């Protein structure tokens, strides 16, 4: 009797193990080294994009007539904003490609498209040489760069989430976003070397050429990335043409992604941009000291984004974003008092916390419950639009508010607090469960 019992247990155990092995063999597994490959590509592409931002103060008199330092700062901000404002268009174009042709192909085209205009900037003639042609050509290059960045950032996050699954969405998104900061640090290092005393006048061109070469390397790395199995499955069942971006059933997804981009964009550009502006233009502190504060903010943001991304998988994506807004509202007043009293390092570390909380979950929240075959367009267009309008114009808005208030940062503090309050309130409503649409032909499969 005992022998029969143990034989029965062994038999059913063998069946259970066989069934478990069958399930595990049929579950999609993330390709080996996918996260590392996408992080390296993202790092190099952000290096291409931000090399211009960190060189803008030097490029001002080379590509347009110089009138005054304030005028040069405003014009540099406008040229930088052009790259940001082009992101929604590129996000839609590359997002549509990702929804129809696949995430992998879209990412390969976006990184190659970033390398070409970056090389062109490094080779452009200056304003004294060709006149008005120089700023026009620079604007064209910045537009192409911005469009490619709009496709790169969102589609890379989507591919990672679909490959690793929602249980690790925050972790992989946090690590992926931290690589963007690494690219910015690499750009800062190049600027520091190229602007050292005794360097030749053409030294500013070298980082752009190097960035273009690194972009080609990123394109090579992308060639080893495999397509998302989730996309393959959905694409075999449905057509992306069945999913219209502006369909009423997708409006909540679009509004949500826009708000996520707006909140994250404003939060991050205060420590990365405004602190340097306030120190150099208002307090007349040397640029190299202000640059150290920017480096501190980037390093802290990289670390905190990765940590908060991992924590978001434990506490929830929505709670992490709400924590970002609440932290901003609590810390904004004491942080700006520290800024007024010249405690710049403490100000940077405090302002980085809500920015890192928000950025750690931008990809998962922009894609949450969004149908697979429209994710590229929703995140690419709506998230990029929110990020572009608010992050791209934040340096210009904060600089103008400070100038209008005679050097006071009160207007900037109100602007940031209002963004956190309105953004958090809207996201509470937009993150409510969306009822499934009644379109049977285009069944919304919410797997990832």
HELIX and SHEET records of a PDB file:
HELIX    1   1 UNK A    2  UNK A   26  1                                  25    
HELIX    2   2 UNK A   34  UNK A   63  1                                  30    
HELIX    3   3 UNK A   69  UNK A   85  1                                  17    
HELIX    4   4 UNK A   87  UNK A  100  1                                  14    
HELIX    5   5 UNK A  103  UNK A  123  1                                  21    
HELIX    6   6 UNK A  127  UNK A  130  1                                   4    
HELIX    7   7 UNK A  132  UNK A  164  1                                  33    
HELIX    8   8 UNK A  166  UNK A  168  5                                   3    
HELIX    9   9 UNK A  169  UNK A  194  1                                  26    
HELIX   10  10 UNK A  203  UNK A  222  1                                  20    
HELIX   11  11 UNK A  229  UNK A  237  1                                   9    
HELIX   12  12 UNK A  240  UNK A  242  5                                   3    
HELIX   13  13 UNK A  248  UNK A  250  5                                   3    
HELIX   14  14 UNK A  251  UNK A  269  1                                  19    
HELIX   15  15 UNK A  270  UNK A  274  3                                   5    
HELIX   16  16 UNK A  275  UNK A  277  1                                   3    
HELIX   17  17 UNK A  278  UNK A  282  3                                   5    
HELIX   18  18 UNK A  287  UNK A  315  1                                  29    
HELIX   19  19 UNK A  317  UNK A  340  1                                  24    
HELIX   20  20 UNK A  344  UNK A  359  1                                  16    
HELIX   21  21 UNK A  362  UNK A  367  1                                   6    
HELIX   22  22 UNK A  372  UNK A  374  5                                   3    
HELIX   23  23 UNK A  375  UNK A  377  1                                   3    
HELIX   24  24 UNK A  378  UNK A  383  3                                   6    
HELIX   25  25 UNK A  384  UNK A  404  1                                  21    
HELIX   26  26 UNK A  410  UNK A  430  1                                  21    
END                                                                             
